[in-house]
Amino acid sequence: MKKLLAIVIVLSFVTVNIFAQAQPEKKADEKAKTEAVKKVEKKEAVKAAVKKEEKKQAIKKEVKKEMKKEAVKKEVKKEAVKAAVKKEEKKQAVKKEAVKKEMKKEAVKAAVKKEEMKEAVKPAEKK
């Protein structure tokens, strides 16, 4: 009976010991699982942040591209306005030149008429 009691006592100590060791192992397993979940969540968060940053960069690139297009359009428009102004100035210069020529012709005609009148008055004075 003493042997049986000793065996029961030893078995109970072993059982308690096994259960006592099972708790830390269980906690360690749960801790490992929690760590793994945290790592996965962290990786996902990093991936999301990287994706967000890439999207941001793509938008910035697109904005720069649009700004460049607008600048080119403005420059083209500016050049077109300059060309139109030059064309108009040339037109005005041609018109001015034509007016000058016309005025010269009129002056020459007036001078010729004056001379003709002088010539016409001279014979009349001689009579």
C-alpha positions in Angstrom: 0.0 0.0 0.0 2.8 2.3 0.8 4.2 1.6 -2.7 0.8 2.4 -4.2 0.6 5.6 -2.3 4.2 6.5 -3.3 3.3 5.7 -7.0 0.1 7.9 -6.8 2.1 10.7 -5.2 4.8 10.5 -7.8 2.2 10.3 -10.6 0.4 13.3 -9.2 3.7 15.3 -9.1 4.6 14.2 -12.6 1.1 15.1 -13.9 1.2 18.6 -12.2 4.7 19.1 -13.5 3.5 18.1 -17.1 0.5 20.5 -16.8 2.8 23.2 -15.4 5.1 22.8 -18.4 2.2 22.7 -20.9 1.1 26.2 -19.8 4.3 28.0 -20.7 4.5 26.0 -23.9 1.0 27.0 -24.8 1.8 30.6 -23.9 5.0 30.4 -26.0 3.0 29.0 -29.0 0.4 31.8 -28.6 3.2 34.4 -28.3 4.9 32.9 -31.5 1.5 33.1 -33.3 1.0 36.6 -32.2 4.5 37.6 -33.3 3.9 35.9 -36.7 0.6 37.8 -37.1 2.3 41.1 -36.1 5.0 40.4 -38.7 2.4 39.7 -41.4 0.5 42.9 -40.4 3.6 44.9 -40.4 4.6 43.6 -43.9 1.1 44.4 -45.1 1.3 47.9 -43.7 4.7 48.4 -45.3 3.4 47.2 -48.6 0.4 49.5 -48.3 2.7 52.4 -47.5 4.9 51.6 -50.5 1.9 51.4 -52.8 0.6 54.7 -51.5 4.0 56.4 -52.0 4.2 54.9 -55.5 0.8 56.2 -56.3 1.8 59.6 -54.9 4.9 59.7 -57.1 2.9 58.7 -60.2 0.4 61.5 -59.5 3.3 64.0 -59.0 4.8 62.8 -62.3 1.5 63.2 -64.1 1.1 66.7 -62.7 4.6 67.7 -63.8 3.8 66.3 -67.3 0.6 68.3 -67.4 2.5 71.4 -66.3 5.1 70.9 -68.9 2.4 70.5 -71.6 0.8 73.8 -70.4 4.1 75.6 -70.5 4.7 74.3 -74.0 1.2 75.4 -75.1 1.9 78.9 -73.6 5.2 79.1 -75.4 3.6 78.1 -78.7 0.8 80.6 -78.2 3.4 83.3 -77.3 5.4 82.5 -80.5 2.2 82.6 -82.5 1.3 86.0 -81.1 4.8 87.3 -81.9 4.5 86.0 -85.4 1.1 87.6 -85.8 2.5 90.9 -84.5 5.4 90.8 -86.9 3.1 90.0 -89.8 0.9 92.9 -88.8 3.9 95.2 -88.5 5.1 94.1 -91.9 1.6 94.8 -93.4 1.6 98.3 -91.8 5.1 99.0 -93.1 4.0 98.0 -96.6 0.9 100.2 -96.4 3.0 103.1 -95.1 5.4 102.6 -98.0 2.5 102.5 -100.4 1.1 105.7 -98.9 4.5 107.4 -99.2 4.7 106.4 -102.9 1.2 107.7 -103.5 2.1 111.0 -101.8 5.2 111.3 -103.9 3.2 110.7 -107.1 0.7 113.3 -105.9 3.6 115.7 -105.2 5.1 115.0 -108.6 1.7 115.6 -110.3 1.2 118.8 -108.4 4.7 120.0 -109.3 4.1 119.0 -113.0 0.8 120.9 -112.9 2.5 123.9 -111.3 5.1 123.9 -114.0 2.4 123.5 -116.7 0.6 126.5 -115.2 3.8 128.5 -115.1 4.4 127.6 -118.7 0.8 128.5 -119.6 1.1 131.9 -117.7 4.4 132.8 -119.5 2.9 132.9 -123.0 0.0 134.9 -121.8 2.2 137.5 -120.2 4.2 137.9 -123.4 1.1 138.9 -125.3 
